[in-house]
Amino acid sequence: MFSHVELPYEYTLKSLPGVSVSQNMVTGYSKEDVNVTDYVLSKNATITENFFVYSTGLVIYVKATANQSVIKSNRKFIAGNDGNLHLVDD
């Protein structure tokens, strides 16, 4: 069986020259309750691209360069007061 999963939610972080960016994504899942498969699409000195597929159905795509990170997901995250992105529990 083939399943098509769209990633309609996009989050972009840009940095200033000489400053790096990072973003933590908080899912609320415990490591014991969820399996995550990390697919590395590209990893070199200028770019890193990964797909993370969770056993819960959550899919996250991350493309990171020195100046910008783009995160796409099939589920919604919101920015928390702690600076992290938090999964919205449907």
C-alpha positions as CSV (number, residue, x, y, z in Angstrom):
1,M,0.0,0.0,0.0
2,F,1.2,3.5,-0.8
3,S,0.3,6.5,1.3
4,H,0.6,10.1,0.2
5,V,1.4,12.6,3.1
6,E,1.4,16.3,2.5
7,L,3.4,18.7,4.6
8,P,1.3,21.8,4.6
9,Y,2.8,23.5,7.7
10,E,6.1,25.4,7.1
11,Y,8.3,27.3,9.6
12,T,11.4,29.3,8.5
13,L,14.2,30.6,10.7
14,K,16.7,33.0,9.3
15,S,19.9,34.1,10.9
16,L,21.9,37.3,10.8
17,P,25.4,37.3,9.4
18,G,27.8,35.5,11.9
19,V,24.9,34.1,14.0
20,S,23.7,30.5,13.9
21,V,20.0,29.5,14.2
22,S,18.5,26.4,15.9
23,Q,15.0,25.3,16.7
24,N,13.8,22.7,19.1
25,M,10.5,20.9,18.2
26,V,8.6,19.7,21.2
27,T,6.2,16.8,20.4
28,G,5.3,15.7,23.9
29,Y,6.1,12.1,22.9
30,S,8.2,10.0,25.3
31,K,11.1,8.0,23.8
32,E,9.5,4.8,25.1
33,D,6.2,5.3,23.4
34,V,7.3,6.4,19.9
35,N,9.7,5.1,17.2
36,V,11.3,7.7,14.9
37,T,13.0,6.9,11.6
38,D,15.5,9.6,10.4
39,Y,16.1,9.6,6.7
40,V,19.2,11.6,5.8
41,L,18.7,13.1,2.3
42,S,21.8,15.3,2.2
43,K,24.5,16.1,4.7
44,N,27.7,18.1,3.9
45,A,29.4,21.3,4.9
46,T,26.8,23.6,3.4
47,I,23.4,21.8,3.8
48,T,21.7,19.2,5.9
49,E,18.3,17.7,4.8
50,N,16.4,15.1,6.9
51,F,13.0,13.5,7.0
52,F,11.8,12.3,10.4
53,V,8.9,9.8,10.4
54,Y,7.2,9.1,13.7
55,S,5.3,5.9,14.5
56,T,2.4,8.3,15.4
57,G,2.1,9.5,11.8
58,L,3.9,12.7,12.4
59,V,6.3,13.6,9.5
60,I,8.9,16.4,9.7
61,Y,11.2,17.6,6.9
62,V,14.2,19.8,7.9
63,K,16.5,21.7,5.5
64,A,19.2,23.6,7.2
65,T,22.0,25.8,5.9
66,A,24.3,28.3,7.7
67,N,21.8,31.1,7.1
68,Q,18.4,29.5,7.2
69,S,16.4,26.5,8.5
70,V,13.2,25.4,6.8
71,I,10.9,23.0,8.7
72,K,7.8,21.4,7.1
73,S,5.4,19.1,8.8
74,N,2.1,17.3,8.3
75,R,0.9,18.6,11.7
76,K,0.7,22.0,13.2
77,F,3.3,23.4,15.6
78,I,3.0,26.7,17.5
79,A,5.8,28.9,18.9
80,G,6.0,28.7,22.7
81,N,7.2,31.3,25.1
82,D,10.3,29.1,25.7
83,G,11.5,29.7,22.1
84,N,10.6,26.2,21.0
85,L,8.0,24.9,18.5
86,H,5.3,22.8,20.2
87,L,3.1,20.2,18.5
88,V,-0.6,21.1,18.6
89,D,-2.4,18.1,19.8
90,D,-5.5,17.6,17.5
